[in-house]
């Protein structure tokens, strides 16, 4: 969430593009994204060089030695943001247009990689050296502010705010899942070094990046000192699909900047026959779009057999069950309607998750989590694909606070249930004795089945009402009479004043 000084800096950057003659909002977003990627590439290269030195591993900078671009061979250091941002405007413009952009377009040697597929048509569109100079200075200021706030996902913050500025987030469903919610889901699901992770509606790859960073923090030695596991981490662990090329481009750059050499990021309608995946992934992390209804003609027949509906949120649940391996886990966000909807499709998909697989947890989130983009109430489902049941007791948690105000401002606050959610989920064996009046509790599968597989927490939560003792009616009436007399006296005094 962007506020205060950072918001003003980005507003200034946006104004600079408009003043410089670049006014198409999507073009502005793409150009900002390219430039941020170029800056991040320099930062990431320095960071990886330091990490390799600490781990005693060999590393060669992508800017090392001479770099061949077209028919020219140049000093690679000139392509570093930290070097060319000090050049005069004219020279910087020439370096960016003739060298840096061709360099990043051909950075990945594998022409079938996600990066190559979505960078091939990248075009440098800033019209003048003066505009480039202003934008580079503005981005340096933005990064200074972000570094002070210790935020790690600068591109995501800027992109989120820019989407809001062009009023497309709510209409296209392209608002990002808050990073602290993503981080909570990743910690709860605890990815392993051999997982194959998928987000079938990946957007800017926020879930995949968070999973990658979690693995890097918690399983660094296990992954990076094992050749096969490192190869898996870099090339075959992460899979993401989306139907927006701008999102895919940003997602691919986001992953590469965070050290994933070759994620499988692909243009794909996950709900259509174009998606032939079955029993492929061991972990799904997702917040699929809640666009309501869609054309049933484009939906995969396999999914319609499981859940005959046009609602995307239900079809994505059916998809998750299809593409997970047996034993595979899923943590996904769904709108509240999925939990209690009474249609045959709603009950059918809930029954399949509860009866034929193992539903582990339902975390109910407050409606303000996705503000200012949407006020929809949502929940997190965590389940494991078994194909033969396994649900015994389902853990419910009533999240009331996530560390931010639940209005459009989303300002930081002290109240935050997230650490408690993670801790309790990690110790479910201690949850059995909790009462239905507590913030979390267990519900037996049979009780859920008896309630048409309703998964809304309010169906099972018990509310304790404080008993209020009221005075006798005769005393209340006497108080009212006394108040009336006081009003009469005040009215008499007011009339006397008016007569004067």
Buried (B, 14 or more C-beta within 10 A) or exposed (E): BBEEBBBEBBEEBBEBBEEBEBEEBEBBBBBBBBBBBBBBBBBBBBEBBEBBEEEEEEEEBBBEEEBEBEEEEBEBBBBBBBBBBEBEBEEBBBBBBBBBBBBBBBBBEEEEBBBBBBBEEBEBEBEBBBBBBBBBEBBEBBBEBBEEEEBEBBBBBBBBBBBBBBEBBBEEBBBBBBBBBBBBBBBBBBBBBEBBBBBBBBBBBBBBBBBBBBBBEBBEEBBBEBEEBBBBBBBEBBBBBBBBEBBBBBBBBBBBBBBBBBBBBBBBBBBBEBBEBEEBBBBBBBBBBBEEEBEEEEBBEBBBEBBBBBBBBBBBBBBBBBBBBEEBBBBBBBBBBBBBBEEEBBBBBBBBBBBBBBBBBBBBBBEBBBBBBBBBBBBBBBBBBBEEEBBEBBBBBBBEBBBBBBEEEBEEEEEBBBEBBBEBBEEBEEBEEBEBEBBBBBBEBEEBBEBBBBBBBEBBBEEEEEEEEEEEEEEEEEEEEEEEEEEEEEEEEEEEEEEE
